[in-house]
């Protein structure tokens, strides 16, 4: 039915990364020079988005394991 929590932990950051790459390729107002993965500007957009999402889902997974063990 629903995707498992470990699958979501991997899937959500990958979907957000794909969205960022899509935005960089089609959006006209995206800062120039940020569309290449070799540029530092690209990662200055990528890391602030990816790190909090990864931490959130990592903690969510940890909390799920804790609740599963105690019930």
CHARMM internal coordinates of N, CA and C (Angstrom, degrees):
IC EDIT
DIST 1 N 1 CA 1.4407
DIST 1 CA 1 C 1.5281
ANGL 1 N 1 CA 1 C 110.40
DIST 1 C 2 N 1.3466
ANGL 1 CA 1 C 2 N 115.28
DIHE 1 N 1 CA 1 C 2 N -82.93
DIST 2 N 2 CA 1.4548
ANGL 1 C 2 N 2 CA 119.53
DIHE 1 CA 1 C 2 N 2 CA 179.67
DIST 2 CA 2 C 1.5179
ANGL 2 N 2 CA 2 C 109.11
DIHE 1 C 2 N 2 CA 2 C -91.95
DIST 2 C 3 N 1.3089
ANGL 2 CA 2 C 3 N 115.36
DIHE 2 N 2 CA 2 C 3 N 157.00
DIST 3 N 3 CA 1.4527
ANGL 2 C 3 N 3 CA 119.73
DIHE 2 CA 2 C 3 N 3 CA 175.75
DIST 3 CA 3 C 1.5185
ANGL 3 N 3 CA 3 C 109.73
DIHE 2 C 3 N 3 CA 3 C -71.15
DIST 3 C 4 N 1.3099
ANGL 3 CA 3 C 4 N 116.33
DIHE 3 N 3 CA 3 C 4 N 146.06
DIST 4 N 4 CA 1.4613
ANGL 3 C 4 N 4 CA 119.96
DIHE 3 CA 3 C 4 N 4 CA -179.80
DIST 4 CA 4 C 1.5302
ANGL 4 N 4 CA 4 C 109.62
DIHE 3 C 4 N 4 CA 4 C -71.97
DIST 4 C 5 N 1.3053
ANGL 4 CA 4 C 5 N 115.40
DIHE 4 N 4 CA 4 C 5 N 160.90
DIST 5 N 5 CA 1.4545
ANGL 4 C 5 N 5 CA 121.49
DIHE 4 CA 4 C 5 N 5 CA -177.57
DIST 5 CA 5 C 1.5299
ANGL 5 N 5 CA 5 C 112.24
DIHE 4 C 5 N 5 CA 5 C -62.71
DIST 5 C 6 N 1.3512
ANGL 5 CA 5 C 6 N 119.77
DIHE 5 N 5 CA 5 C 6 N -43.98
DIST 6 N 6 CA 1.4685
ANGL 5 C 6 N 6 CA 117.88
DIHE 5 CA 5 C 6 N 6 CA 176.70
DIST 6 CA 6 C 1.5322
ANGL 6 N 6 CA 6 C 112.82
DIHE 5 C 6 N 6 CA 6 C -62.29
DIST 6 C 7 N 1.3139
ANGL 6 CA 6 C 7 N 116.89
DIHE 6 N 6 CA 6 C 7 N -33.90
DIST 7 N 7 CA 1.4597
ANGL 6 C 7 N 7 CA 119.71
DIHE 6 CA 6 C 7 N 7 CA 177.63
DIST 7 CA 7 C 1.5235
ANGL 7 N 7 CA 7 C 110.42
DIHE 6 C 7 N 7 CA 7 C -66.57
DIST 7 C 8 N 1.3220
ANGL 7 CA 7 C 8 N 116.59
DIHE 7 N 7 CA 7 C 8 N -42.01
DIST 8 N 8 CA 1.4697
ANGL 7 C 8 N 8 CA 120.25
DIHE 7 CA 7 C 8 N 8 CA 177.55
DIST 8 CA 8 C 1.5180
ANGL 8 N 8 CA 8 C 111.41
DIHE 7 C 8 N 8 CA 8 C -64.94
DIST 8 C 9 N 1.3283
ANGL 8 CA 8 C 9 N 116.93
DIHE 8 N 8 CA 8 C 9 N -34.18
DIST 9 N 9 CA 1.4592
ANGL 8 C 9 N 9 CA 121.03
DIHE 8 CA 8 C 9 N 9 CA -179.92
DIST 9 CA 9 C 1.5221
ANGL 9 N 9 CA 9 C 110.86
DIHE 8 C 9 N 9 CA 9 C -61.84
DIST 9 C 10 N 1.3014
ANGL 9 CA 9 C 10 N 116.98
DIHE 9 N 9 CA 9 C 10 N -33.03
DIST 10 N 10 CA 1.4611
ANGL 9 C 10 N 10 CA 120.99
DIHE 9 CA 9 C 10 N 10 CA 178.10
DIST 10 CA 10 C 1.5203
ANGL 10 N 10 CA 10 C 110.90
DIHE 9 C 10 N 10 CA 10 C -89.89
DIST 10 C 11 N 1.3069
ANGL 10 CA 10 C 11 N 116.96
DIHE 10 N 10 CA 10 C 11 N -38.19
DIST 11 N 11 CA 1.4588
ANGL 10 C 11 N 11 CA 121.44
DIHE 10 CA 10 C 11 N 11 CA -172.07
DIST 11 CA 11 C 1.5325
ANGL 11 N 11 CA 11 C 113.13
DIHE 10 C 11 N 11 CA 11 C -71.18
DIST 11 C 12 N 1.3146
ANGL 11 CA 11 C 12 N 118.04
DIHE 11 N 11 CA 11 C 12 N -42.26
DIST 12 N 12 CA 1.4723
ANGL 11 C 12 N 12 CA 121.01
DIHE 11 CA 11 C 12 N 12 CA -176.32
DIST 12 CA 12 C 1.5338
ANGL 12 N 12 CA 12 C 111.99
DIHE 11 C 12 N 12 CA 12 C -61.81
DIST 12 C 13 N 1.3474
ANGL 12 CA 12 C 13 N 119.82
DIHE 12 N 12 CA 12 C 13 N -49.82
DIST 13 N 13 CA 1.4740
ANGL 12 C 13 N 13 CA 117.60
DIHE 12 CA 12 C 13 N 13 CA 177.45
DIST 13 CA 13 C 1.5286
ANGL 13 N 13 CA 13 C 112.86
DIHE 12 C 13 N 13 CA 13 C -61.79
DIST 13 C 14 N 1.3249
ANGL 13 CA 13 C 14 N 117.85
DIHE 13 N 13 CA 13 C 14 N -34.48
DIST 14 N 14 CA 1.4636
ANGL 13 C 14 N 14 CA 119.54
DIHE 13 CA 13 C 14 N 14 CA 178.79
DIST 14 CA 14 C 1.5244
ANGL 14 N 14 CA 14 C 111.26
DIHE 13 C 14 N 14 CA 14 C -68.29
DIST 14 C 15 N 1.3202
ANGL 14 CA 14 C 15 N 117.29
DIHE 14 N 14 CA 14 C 15 N -37.43
DIST 15 N 15 CA 1.4653
ANGL 14 C 15 N 15 CA 120.62
DIHE 14 CA 14 C 15 N 15 CA 177.46
DIST 15 CA 15 C 1.5274
ANGL 15 N 15 CA 15 C 110.15
DIHE 14 C 15 N 15 CA 15 C -66.66
DIST 15 C 16 N 1.3238
ANGL 15 CA 15 C 16 N 116.60
DIHE 15 N 15 CA 15 C 16 N -41.44
DIST 16 N 16 CA 1.4667
ANGL 15 C 16 N 16 CA 119.55
DIHE 15 CA 15 C 16 N 16 CA 177.97
DIST 16 CA 16 C 1.5199
ANGL 16 N 16 CA 16 C 111.41
DIHE 15 C 16 N 16 CA 16 C -65.36
DIST 16 C 17 N 1.3223
ANGL 16 CA 16 C 17 N 117.29
DIHE 16 N 16 CA 16 C 17 N -37.92
DIST 17 N 17 CA 1.4563
ANGL 16 C 17 N 17 CA 120.72
DIHE 16 CA 16 C 17 N 17 CA 176.57
DIST 17 CA 17 C 1.5243
ANGL 17 N 17 CA 17 C 110.42
DIHE 16 C 17 N 17 CA 17 C -64.04
DIST 17 C 18 N 1.3250
ANGL 17 CA 17 C 18 N 117.07
DIHE 17 N 17 CA 17 C 18 N -42.72
DIST 18 N 18 CA 1.4570
ANGL 17 C 18 N 18 CA 120.50
DIHE 17 CA 17 C 18 N 18 CA 177.59
DIST 18 CA 18 C 1.5273
ANGL 18 N 18 CA 18 C 110.44
DIHE 17 C 18 N 18 CA 18 C -62.92
DIST 18 C 19 N 1.3253
ANGL 18 CA 18 C 19 N 117.18
DIHE 18 N 18 CA 18 C 19 N -39.34
DIST 19 N 19 CA 1.4669
ANGL 18 C 19 N 19 CA 120.58
DIHE 18 CA 18 C 19 N 19 CA 176.63
DIST 19 CA 19 C 1.5090
ANGL 19 N 19 CA 19 C 112.39
DIHE 18 C 19 N 19 CA 19 C -63.36
DIST 19 C 20 N 1.3213
ANGL 19 CA 19 C 20 N 117.02
DIHE 19 N 19 CA 19 C 20 N -40.22
DIST 20 N 20 CA 1.4545
ANGL 19 C 20 N 20 CA 120.48
DIHE 19 CA 19 C 20 N 20 CA 178.25
DIST 20 CA 20 C 1.5235
ANGL 20 N 20 CA 20 C 110.88
DIHE 19 C 20 N 20 CA 20 C -65.95
DIST 20 C 21 N 1.3293
ANGL 20 CA 20 C 21 N 116.52
DIHE 20 N 20 CA 20 C 21 N -41.71
DIST 21 N 21 CA 1.4677
ANGL 20 C 21 N 21 CA 119.76
DIHE 20 CA 20 C 21 N 21 CA 177.91
DIST 21 CA 21 C 1.5318
ANGL 21 N 21 CA 21 C 110.79
DIHE 20 C 21 N 21 CA 21 C -64.82
DIST 21 C 22 N 1.3230
ANGL 21 CA 21 C 22 N 116.53
DIHE 21 N 21 CA 21 C 22 N -40.54
DIST 22 N 22 CA 1.4703
ANGL 21 C 22 N 22 CA 120.38
DIHE 21 CA 21 C 22 N 22 CA 177.47
DIST 22 CA 22 C 1.5300
ANGL 22 N 22 CA 22 C 110.44
DIHE 21 C 22 N 22 CA 22 C -63.21
DIST 22 C 23 N 1.3239
ANGL 22 CA 22 C 23 N 116.15
DIHE 22 N 22 CA 22 C 23 N -45.25
DIST 23 N 23 CA 1.4606
ANGL 22 C 23 N 23 CA 120.52
DIHE 22 CA 22 C 23 N 23 CA 179.10
DIST 23 CA 23 C 1.5187
ANGL 23 N 23 CA 23 C 110.58
DIHE 22 C 23 N 23 CA 23 C -60.10
DIST 23 C 24 N 1.3203
ANGL 23 CA 23 C 24 N 116.95
DIHE 23 N 23 CA 23 C 24 N -41.79
DIST 24 N 24 CA 1.4604
ANGL 23 C 24 N 24 CA 120.17
DIHE 23 CA 23 C 24 N 24 CA -179.28
DIST 24 CA 24 C 1.5183
ANGL 24 N 24 CA 24 C 111.64
DIHE 23 C 24 N 24 CA 24 C -66.52
DIST 24 C 25 N 1.3221
ANGL 24 CA 24 C 25 N 117.64
DIHE 24 N 24 CA 24 C 25 N -28.97
DIST 25 N 25 CA 1.4624
ANGL 24 C 25 N 25 CA 119.33
DIHE 24 CA 24 C 25 N 25 CA -177.05
DIST 25 CA 25 C 1.5230
ANGL 25 N 25 CA 25 C 113.64
DIHE 24 C 25 N 25 CA 25 C -86.40
DIST 25 C 26 N 1.3343
ANGL 25 CA 25 C 26 N 119.04
DIHE 25 N 25 CA 25 C 26 N -27.21
DIST 26 N 26 CA 1.4688
ANGL 25 C 26 N 26 CA 119.99
DIHE 25 CA 25 C 26 N 26 CA -174.78
DIST 26 CA 26 C 1.5274
ANGL 26 N 26 CA 26 C 114.58
DIHE 25 C 26 N 26 CA 26 C -111.97
DIST 26 C 27 N 1.3127
ANGL 26 CA 26 C 27 N 118.47
DIHE 26 N 26 CA 26 C 27 N -22.66
DIST 27 N 27 CA 1.4637
ANGL 26 C 27 N 27 CA 120.52
DIHE 26 CA 26 C 27 N 27 CA -175.42
DIST 27 CA 27 C 1.5303
ANGL 27 N 27 CA 27 C 110.48
DIHE 26 C 27 N 27 CA 27 C -77.75
DIST 27 C 28 N 1.3196
ANGL 27 CA 27 C 28 N 116.43
DIHE 27 N 27 CA 27 C 28 N 125.84
DIST 28 N 28 CA 1.4620
ANGL 27 C 28 N 28 CA 120.59
DIHE 27 CA 27 C 28 N 28 CA -179.52
DIST 28 CA 28 C 1.5270
ANGL 28 N 28 CA 28 C 112.08
DIHE 27 C 28 N 28 CA 28 C -73.53
DIST 28 C 29 N 1.3283
ANGL 28 CA 28 C 29 N 117.44
DIHE 28 N 28 CA 28 C 29 N -28.76
DIST 29 N 29 CA 1.4587
ANGL 28 C 29 N 29 CA 121.04
DIHE 28 CA 28 C 29 N 29 CA -177.32
DIST 29 CA 29 C 1.5283
ANGL 29 N 29 CA 29 C 113.29
DIHE 28 C 29 N 29 CA 29 C -88.64
DIST 29 C 30 N 1.3375
ANGL 29 CA 29 C 30 N 117.10
DIHE 29 N 29 CA 29 C 30 N 0.76
DIST 30 N 30 CA 1.4660
ANGL 29 C 30 N 30 CA 119.84
DIHE 29 CA 29 C 30 N 30 CA 177.60
DIST 30 CA 30 C 1.5314
ANGL 30 N 30 CA 30 C 107.78
DIHE 29 C 30 N 30 CA 30 C -64.76
DIST 30 C 31 N 1.3312
ANGL 30 CA 30 C 31 N 118.36
DIHE 30 N 30 CA 30 C 31 N 136.39
DIST 31 N 31 CA 1.4762
ANGL 30 C 31 N 31 CA 119.88
DIHE 30 CA 30 C 31 N 31 CA -175.86
DIST 31 CA 31 C 1.5331
ANGL 31 N 31 CA 31 C 112.08
DIHE 30 C 31 N 31 CA 31 C -53.24
DIST 31 C 32 N 1.3238
ANGL 31 CA 31 C 32 N 115.33
DIHE 31 N 31 CA 31 C 32 N 134.38
DIST 32 N 32 CA 1.4642
ANGL 31 C 32 N 32 CA 120.67
DIHE 31 CA 31 C 32 N 32 CA -179.70
DIST 32 CA 32 C 1.5293
ANGL 32 N 32 CA 32 C 109.67
DIHE 31 C 32 N 32 CA 32 C -65.41
DIST 32 C 33 N 1.2978
ANGL 32 CA 32 C 33 N 115.89
DIHE 32 N 32 CA 32 C 33 N 142.38
DIST 33 N 33 CA 1.4569
ANGL 32 C 33 N 33 CA 120.85
DIHE 32 CA 32 C 33 N 33 CA -179.82
DIST 33 CA 33 C 1.5110
ANGL 33 N 33 CA 33 C 113.31
DIHE 32 C 33 N 33 CA 33 C 89.98
DIST 33 C 34 N 1.3319
ANGL 33 CA 33 C 34 N 117.58
DIHE 33 N 33 CA 33 C 34 N -8.30
DIST 34 N 34 CA 1.4646
ANGL 33 C 34 N 34 CA 121.32
DIHE 33 CA 33 C 34 N 34 CA -178.83
DIST 34 CA 34 C 1.5170
ANGL 34 N 34 CA 34 C 112.41
DIHE 33 C 34 N 34 CA 34 C -95.08
DIST 34 C 35 N 1.3150
ANGL 34 CA 34 C 35 N 118.17
DIHE 34 N 34 CA 34 C 35 N 0.06
DIST 35 N 35 CA 1.4525
ANGL 34 C 35 N 35 CA 119.93
DIHE 34 CA 34 C 35 N 35 CA -175.10
DIST 35 CA 35 C 1.5155
ANGL 35 N 35 CA 35 C 113.55
DIHE 34 C 35 N 35 CA 35 C -85.86
DIST 35 C 36 N 1.3154
ANGL 35 CA 35 C 36 N 118.00
DIHE 35 N 35 CA 35 C 36 N -14.19
DIST 36 N 36 CA 1.4600
ANGL 35 C 36 N 36 CA 120.85
DIHE 35 CA 35 C 36 N 36 CA 178.81
DIST 36 CA 36 C 1.5199
ANGL 36 N 36 CA 36 C 109.73
DIHE 35 C 36 N 36 CA 36 C -92.87
DIST 36 C 37 N 1.3299
ANGL 36 CA 36 C 37 N 116.81
DIHE 36 N 36 CA 36 C 37 N 133.93
DIST 37 N 37 CA 1.4643
ANGL 36 C 37 N 37 CA 119.81
DIHE 36 CA 36 C 37 N 37 CA 179.23
DIST 37 CA 37 C 1.5161
ANGL 37 N 37 CA 37 C 111.80
DIHE 36 C 37 N 37 CA 37 C -69.10
DIST 37 C 38 N 1.3160
ANGL 37 CA 37 C 38 N 117.58
DIHE 37 N 37 CA 37 C 38 N -11.34
DIST 38 N 38 CA 1.4651
ANGL 37 C 38 N 38 CA 121.05
DIHE 37 CA 37 C 38 N 38 CA 177.82
DIST 38 CA 38 C 1.5289
ANGL 38 N 38 CA 38 C 111.77
DIHE 37 C 38 N 38 CA 38 C -83.29
DIST 38 C 39 N 1.3342
ANGL 38 CA 38 C 39 N 118.11
DIHE 38 N 38 CA 38 C 39 N -14.11
DIST 39 N 39 CA 1.4607
ANGL 38 C 39 N 39 CA 119.88
DIHE 38 CA 38 C 39 N 39 CA -176.99
DIST 39 CA 39 C 1.5221
ANGL 39 N 39 CA 39 C 111.10
DIHE 38 C 39 N 39 CA 39 C -85.69
DIST 39 C 40 N 1.3014
ANGL 39 CA 39 C 40 N 115.16
DIHE 39 N 39 CA 39 C 40 N 148.66
DIST 40 N 40 CA 1.4625
ANGL 39 C 40 N 40 CA 121.28
DIHE 39 CA 39 C 40 N 40 CA 178.76
DIST 40 CA 40 C 1.5251
ANGL 40 N 40 CA 40 C 111.13
DIHE 39 C 40 N 40 CA 40 C -68.78
DIST 40 C 41 N 1.3120
ANGL 40 CA 40 C 41 N 117.11
DIHE 40 N 40 CA 40 C 41 N -30.38
DIST 41 N 41 CA 1.4635
ANGL 40 C 41 N 41 CA 121.96
DIHE 40 CA 40 C 41 N 41 CA 179.83
DIST 41 CA 41 C 1.5275
ANGL 41 N 41 CA 41 C 111.43
DIHE 40 C 41 N 41 CA 41 C -61.26
DIST 41 C 42 N 1.3367
ANGL 41 CA 41 C 42 N 116.83
DIHE 41 N 41 CA 41 C 42 N -37.29
DIST 42 N 42 CA 1.4600
ANGL 41 C 42 N 42 CA 121.08
DIHE 41 CA 41 C 42 N 42 CA 179.33
DIST 42 CA 42 C 1.5169
ANGL 42 N 42 CA 42 C 110.45
DIHE 41 C 42 N 42 CA 42 C -59.36
DIST 42 C 43 N 1.3307
ANGL 42 CA 42 C 43 N 117.12
DIHE 42 N 42 CA 42 C 43 N -44.77
DIST 43 N 43 CA 1.4534
ANGL 42 C 43 N 43 CA 120.98
DIHE 42 CA 42 C 43 N 43 CA -178.30
DIST 43 CA 43 C 1.5271
ANGL 43 N 43 CA 43 C 112.08
DIHE 42 C 43 N 43 CA 43 C -75.36
DIST 43 C 44 N 1.3202
ANGL 43 CA 43 C 44 N 117.00
DIHE 43 N 43 CA 43 C 44 N -21.95
DIST 44 N 44 CA 1.4652
ANGL 43 C 44 N 44 CA 118.45
DIHE 43 CA 43 C 44 N 44 CA 175.08
DIST 44 CA 44 C 1.5252
ANGL 44 N 44 CA 44 C 110.89
DIHE 43 C 44 N 44 CA 44 C -70.43
DIST 44 C 45 N 1.3345
ANGL 44 CA 44 C 45 N 117.48
DIHE 44 N 44 CA 44 C 45 N -21.76
DIST 45 N 45 CA 1.4645
ANGL 44 C 45 N 45 CA 121.73
DIHE 44 CA 44 C 45 N 45 CA 172.40
DIST 45 CA 45 C 1.5181
ANGL 45 N 45 CA 45 C 110.53
DIHE 44 C 45 N 45 CA 45 C -88.47
DIST 45 C 46 N 1.3193
ANGL 45 CA 45 C 46 N 117.03
DIHE 45 N 45 CA 45 C 46 N -36.65
DIST 46 N 46 CA 1.4553
ANGL 45 C 46 N 46 CA 121.94
DIHE 45 CA 45 C 46 N 46 CA -172.98
DIST 46 CA 46 C 1.5268
ANGL 46 N 46 CA 46 C 112.56
DIHE 45 C 46 N 46 CA 46 C -70.51
DIST 46 C 47 N 1.3138
ANGL 46 CA 46 C 47 N 117.76
DIHE 46 N 46 CA 46 C 47 N -48.81
DIST 47 N 47 CA 1.4621
ANGL 46 C 47 N 47 CA 120.79
DIHE 46 CA 46 C 47 N 47 CA -174.54
DIST 47 CA 47 C 1.5264
ANGL 47 N 47 CA 47 C 113.91
DIHE 46 C 47 N 47 CA 47 C -64.23
DIST 47 C 48 N 1.3334
ANGL 47 CA 47 C 48 N 119.97
DIHE 47 N 47 CA 47 C 48 N -43.97
DIST 48 N 48 CA 1.4746
ANGL 47 C 48 N 48 CA 117.72
DIHE 47 CA 47 C 48 N 48 CA 178.20
DIST 48 CA 48 C 1.5194
ANGL 48 N 48 CA 48 C 113.68
DIHE 47 C 48 N 48 CA 48 C -62.77
DIST 48 C 49 N 1.3193
ANGL 48 CA 48 C 49 N 117.82
DIHE 48 N 48 CA 48 C 49 N -22.78
DIST 49 N 49 CA 1.4609
ANGL 48 C 49 N 49 CA 120.39
DIHE 48 CA 48 C 49 N 49 CA 178.16
DIST 49 CA 49 C 1.5238
ANGL 49 N 49 CA 49 C 111.26
DIHE 48 C 49 N 49 CA 49 C -86.29
DIST 49 C 50 N 1.3194
ANGL 49 CA 49 C 50 N 117.03
DIHE 49 N 49 CA 49 C 50 N -43.30
DIST 50 N 50 CA 1.4561
ANGL 49 C 50 N 50 CA 121.93
DIHE 49 CA 49 C 50 N 50 CA -172.42
DIST 50 CA 50 C 1.5199
ANGL 50 N 50 CA 50 C 113.33
DIHE 49 C 50 N 50 CA 50 C -75.41
DIST 50 C 51 N 1.3230
ANGL 50 CA 50 C 51 N 118.01
DIHE 50 N 50 CA 50 C 51 N -42.71
DIST 51 N 51 CA 1.4703
ANGL 50 C 51 N 51 CA 120.56
DIHE 50 CA 50 C 51 N 51 CA -173.69
DIST 51 CA 51 C 1.5303
ANGL 51 N 51 CA 51 C 112.47
DIHE 50 C 51 N 51 CA 51 C -62.73
DIST 51 C 52 N 1.3397
ANGL 51 CA 51 C 52 N 121.07
DIHE 51 N 51 CA 51 C 52 N -49.81
DIST 52 N 52 CA 1.4717
ANGL 51 C 52 N 52 CA 118.72
DIHE 51 CA 51 C 52 N 52 CA 178.94
DIST 52 CA 52 C 1.5277
ANGL 52 N 52 CA 52 C 113.34
DIHE 51 C 52 N 52 CA 52 C -62.41
DIST 52 C 53 N 1.3156
ANGL 52 CA 52 C 53 N 116.42
DIHE 52 N 52 CA 52 C 53 N -36.34
DIST 53 N 53 CA 1.4664
ANGL 52 C 53 N 53 CA 119.58
DIHE 52 CA 52 C 53 N 53 CA 179.32
DIST 53 CA 53 C 1.5233
ANGL 53 N 53 CA 53 C 110.01
DIHE 52 C 53 N 53 CA 53 C -65.80
DIST 53 C 54 N 1.3292
ANGL 53 CA 53 C 54 N 116.88
DIHE 53 N 53 CA 53 C 54 N -43.64
DIST 54 N 54 CA 1.4556
ANGL 53 C 54 N 54 CA 120.46
DIHE 53 CA 53 C 54 N 54 CA 179.13
DIST 54 CA 54 C 1.5334
ANGL 54 N 54 CA 54 C 110.93
DIHE 53 C 54 N 54 CA 54 C -63.04
DIST 54 C 55 N 1.3200
ANGL 54 CA 54 C 55 N 117.11
DIHE 54 N 54 CA 54 C 55 N -44.74
DIST 55 N 55 CA 1.4700
ANGL 54 C 55 N 55 CA 121.02
DIHE 54 CA 54 C 55 N 55 CA 179.92
DIST 55 CA 55 C 1.5232
ANGL 55 N 55 CA 55 C 110.32
DIHE 54 C 55 N 55 CA 55 C -62.55
DIST 55 C 56 N 1.3338
ANGL 55 CA 55 C 56 N 117.64
DIHE 55 N 55 CA 55 C 56 N -43.73
DIST 56 N 56 CA 1.4539
ANGL 55 C 56 N 56 CA 120.88
DIHE 55 CA 55 C 56 N 56 CA -179.93
DIST 56 CA 56 C 1.5207
ANGL 56 N 56 CA 56 C 111.35
DIHE 55 C 56 N 56 CA 56 C -59.03
DIST 56 C 57 N 1.3307
ANGL 56 CA 56 C 57 N 117.19
DIHE 56 N 56 CA 56 C 57 N -49.88
DIST 57 N 57 CA 1.4538
ANGL 56 C 57 N 57 CA 119.59
DIHE 56 CA 56 C 57 N 57 CA -177.81
DIST 57 CA 57 C 1.5258
ANGL 57 N 57 CA 57 C 112.66
DIHE 56 C 57 N 57 CA 57 C -72.22
DIST 57 C 58 N 1.3136
ANGL 57 CA 57 C 58 N 117.13
DIHE 57 N 57 CA 57 C 58 N -28.68
DIST 58 N 58 CA 1.4614
ANGL 57 C 58 N 58 CA 119.50
DIHE 57 CA 57 C 58 N 58 CA 174.63
DIST 58 CA 58 C 1.5417
ANGL 58 N 58 CA 58 C 110.00
DIHE 57 C 58 N 58 CA 58 C -65.77
DIST 58 C 59 N 1.3256
ANGL 58 CA 58 C 59 N 116.66
DIHE 58 N 58 CA 58 C 59 N -44.71
DIST 59 N 59 CA 1.4651
ANGL 58 C 59 N 59 CA 120.22
DIHE 58 CA 58 C 59 N 59 CA 177.61
DIST 59 CA 59 C 1.5247
ANGL 59 N 59 CA 59 C 111.47
DIHE 58 C 59 N 59 CA 59 C -66.83
DIST 59 C 60 N 1.3207
ANGL 59 CA 59 C 60 N 117.59
DIHE 59 N 59 CA 59 C 60 N -35.62
DIST 60 N 60 CA 1.4578
ANGL 59 C 60 N 60 CA 121.83
DIHE 59 CA 59 C 60 N 60 CA 177.58
DIST 60 CA 60 C 1.5277
ANGL 60 N 60 CA 60 C 110.01
DIHE 59 C 60 N 60 CA 60 C -63.36
DIST 60 C 61 N 1.3268
ANGL 60 CA 60 C 61 N 116.70
DIHE 60 N 60 CA 60 C 61 N -42.27
DIST 61 N 61 CA 1.4602
ANGL 60 C 61 N 61 CA 120.93
DIHE 60 CA 60 C 61 N 61 CA 177.07
DIST 61 CA 61 C 1.5211
ANGL 61 N 61 CA 61 C 110.67
DIHE 60 C 61 N 61 CA 61 C -63.47
DIST 61 C 62 N 1.3235
ANGL 61 CA 61 C 62 N 116.53
DIHE 61 N 61 CA 61 C 62 N -44.36
DIST 62 N 62 CA 1.4671
ANGL 61 C 62 N 62 CA 121.20
DIHE 61 CA 61 C 62 N 62 CA 179.49
DIST 62 CA 62 C 1.5318
ANGL 62 N 62 CA 62 C 110.26
DIHE 61 C 62 N 62 CA 62 C -61.14
DIST 62 C 63 N 1.3340
ANGL 62 CA 62 C 63 N 117.19
DIHE 62 N 62 CA 62 C 63 N -43.91
DIST 63 N 63 CA 1.4543
ANGL 62 C 63 N 63 CA 120.49
DIHE 62 CA 62 C 63 N 63 CA 179.44
DIST 63 CA 63 C 1.5246
ANGL 63 N 63 CA 63 C 110.95
DIHE 62 C 63 N 63 CA 63 C -64.37
DIST 63 C 64 N 1.3238
ANGL 63 CA 63 C 64 N 117.62
DIHE 63 N 63 CA 63 C 64 N -38.35
DIST 64 N 64 CA 1.4596
ANGL 63 C 64 N 64 CA 120.73
DIHE 63 CA 63 C 64 N 64 CA 176.95
DIST 64 CA 64 C 1.5170
ANGL 64 N 64 CA 64 C 111.84
DIHE 63 C 64 N 64 CA 64 C -62.71
DIST 64 C 65 N 1.3272
ANGL 64 CA 64 C 65 N 116.96
DIHE 64 N 64 CA 64 C 65 N -40.31
DIST 65 N 65 CA 1.4657
ANGL 64 C 65 N 65 CA 120.24
DIHE 64 CA 64 C 65 N 65 CA 177.28
DIST 65 CA 65 C 1.5229
ANGL 65 N 65 CA 65 C 110.78
DIHE 64 C 65 N 65 CA 65 C -65.24
DIST 65 C 66 N 1.3350
ANGL 65 CA 65 C 66 N 116.65
DIHE 65 N 65 CA 65 C 66 N -41.35
DIST 66 N 66 CA 1.4651
ANGL 65 C 66 N 66 CA 120.42
DIHE 65 CA 65 C 66 N 66 CA 178.83
DIST 66 CA 66 C 1.5344
ANGL 66 N 66 CA 66 C 110.94
DIHE 65 C 66 N 66 CA 66 C -63.02
DIST 66 C 67 N 1.3296
ANGL 66 CA 66 C 67 N 117.04
DIHE 66 N 66 CA 66 C 67 N -44.79
DIST 67 N 67 CA 1.4685
ANGL 66 C 67 N 67 CA 119.25
DIHE 66 CA 66 C 67 N 67 CA 179.47
DIST 67 CA 67 C 1.5213
ANGL 67 N 67 CA 67 C 111.59
DIHE 66 C 67 N 67 CA 67 C -66.88
DIST 67 C 68 N 1.3087
ANGL 67 CA 67 C 68 N 117.97
DIHE 67 N 67 CA 67 C 68 N -35.58
DIST 68 N 68 CA 1.4594
ANGL 67 C 68 N 68 CA 121.29
DIHE 67 CA 67 C 68 N 68 CA 179.36
DIST 68 CA 68 C 1.5317
ANGL 68 N 68 CA 68 C 110.44
DIHE 67 C 68 N 68 CA 68 C -66.05
DIST 68 C 69 N 1.2967
ANGL 68 CA 68 C 69 N 118.36
DIHE 68 N 68 CA 68 C 69 N -39.64
DIST 69 N 69 CA 1.4700
ANGL 68 C 69 N 69 CA 121.98
DIHE 68 CA 68 C 69 N 69 CA -178.95
DIST 69 CA 69 C 1.5302
ANGL 69 N 69 CA 69 C 111.90
DIHE 68 C 69 N 69 CA 69 C -68.99
DIST 69 C 70 N 1.3267
ANGL 69 CA 69 C 70 N 116.97
DIHE 69 N 69 CA 69 C 70 N -34.79
DIST 70 N 70 CA 1.4593
ANGL 69 C 70 N 70 CA 120.30
DIHE 69 CA 69 C 70 N 70 CA -174.00
DIST 70 CA 70 C 1.5213
ANGL 70 N 70 CA 70 C 113.21
DIHE 69 C 70 N 70 CA 70 C -90.66
DIST 70 C 71 N 1.3149
ANGL 70 CA 70 C 71 N 118.66
DIHE 70 N 70 CA 70 C 71 N -2.30
DIST 71 N 71 CA 1.4647
ANGL 70 C 71 N 71 CA 120.28
DIHE 70 CA 70 C 71 N 71 CA 179.09
DIST 71 CA 71 C 1.4910
ANGL 71 N 71 CA 71 C 111.98
DIHE 70 C 71 N 71 CA 71 C -112.35
END
COOR INIT
IC SEED 1 N 1 CA 1 C
IC BUILD
